Amino acid sequence: MERFDWKISFIWMALGVGQCIESWRIGLGSVSEPAMGFMPFVLGMVIIGLSAVLLAESSLAMKKTSGRGIRLWAGVNWKGIAWVTVLLLGYSLFLSRLGFLLATFFLMVFLLRTSGPLKWWVTLLIALLTSVLTYGVFGVWLSVPFPRGLLSF
């Protein structure tokens, strides 16, 4: 896997450099008065830094291994990936009908039940807290408009 990480780190590094260049063109401003390109530039630098860490880590790991062939998709849980994909597709389809709170609650219940052996009350509590806290932060505090759906508030 280290061989693939090594290649992927170069791709991420190139994307980070491209993001920094485009952010520079937009204009950075200053730390006290940032322009539109300031935050994308900082995030581009973070991407470059993280890809450099990945490059160093994978280079060291490649030296330690014997270089035998590695299958990229070995051990992938395709059933889990398909299930999450179907759940997210269903979430996007029912979001406007059910509303943000109900759709997010049901999505979290299904995701938590399939991810591991949790008791029902723990699953329901986490799903309820997630949907209510997310709505509170984004819908109430930040005034992001969400689909109202069945609950109409």
N, C-alpha and C positions, 0 to 999 in steps of 0.2 A: 504494500500500500504506500510505502514511503516514496516509491518511484512516481506514483501518480500525484502525491502531495507536492513533490518537487516541481512537476510540470504545472500544476494548478497554481502554485505560489507565483510563478512568473505571469500567469494570466491575470491574477488578482493585482499584482504589482503594476502591470501595464494599465489596467482599468483605473487604479488609484492615481497613476501619473496623468492619465487622460482627464480624470475628474479634477485634479489640481490645475491642470493647464486651462481647462474651460472655466473653472472658478476664477482663476487669475484674470481671464479675459472679461468676465462679468464685472469684476472689481471687488477687491477685498475690504476696502475701507481701513479702519483701525480697530484696535481692541475696544476702545471707548465708544466708537461709533462704527460698528460693523456694517458693511454693505451686503448686498444680496449674495455675493460669492464667498463670504467669510466662512460660514458654517460648512458649505460643501467642500471648501478647501481644507478645513480642519478634518473633516471626515475622510477626505482623500488621503490625507497624511496618516490617519489612523489605519486605513486599509493598507497603505504601503508598509507601515510598521508591522502590522500583523502578518502580512504576507512575507516579510523578511524573517520574522520569527518562525513561521512555518517552513520557509526555505532552509534556515539553519537547522531546525529540528529534523527535517526529513533528510538533510545531507548527513547529519550525524548518525541517524538511524540506518541509512543506506550503507555506511561504512561498517556498521556492526553486523548486518545480515550478510548472508552468503550470496545474495543476488539471485536466488531461485525464483521461478515464475510465480506470480501472484495473480489470482483471479479477482477482478475488480468487483464483480457482483456476487461473490460467494457469501453466503450467510445473510442475504437481504431478506427481510420479512415482507414478501410481496403481498401477502394477504392483508397485513396491517396497513401497508401503503395504499392499497386499493380501498380498504375500509375508510381510512381517513379522507381519501379523495372523494368518496361518495358522500361522506358526512359533510364535508365542506361545500360540495355542490348542492346538497340539500339545504344547507344553511343559507346559501346565496339565493336559492329559489324561494324559500319560505320567510326570508327576512322581512320583506315588505308586507306579507300577509299576516304574520304573527306579531311583528314588531320586534324591536331590538331586544327587549328584556326576555320575552318568551323564547325567541329563537336562540339567543345566546345561552339561556338556561338549559334548553334541551340539547344543544350542541355539547355543552360542558358535561351534562349527564352521560351522554353517549360516549364521549371521549374518555371520561374517567372510568366508566364501567369496562371499556375495552382495554384500557391501559394496564390495569392491574387489579388485584383482589382487594377492593375497598368495600367496607360495609356500606349499606344503602344510605344510612343517615349521614355518613361522612361525605359520600358522593353528592347527596342533595344539598348539604350545607356548603360544600365548596362551590358547587354550581350556582347556588343562590348568592353567595358572597361575591363570586366573580362577576355575575351579571349586574348585581346592584352596585357594587363598587365601580365597575367600569362605566355604568350609566351615570353614576354620581360624578365621577371625574370628568368624563367627556361630555355628557349630556347636560349636566347642571352647571358644573364649575366652568368648563371651557365653552359652553353653549354650542356644542356640535349638534346639528339637527339629525335625529335618528328617525327611522320609520316607526310610526306609532302602533300600527297593527291593531290587534284585538283590545289591548288595554287602554288605548286612546289617551295617554298622558305623557 
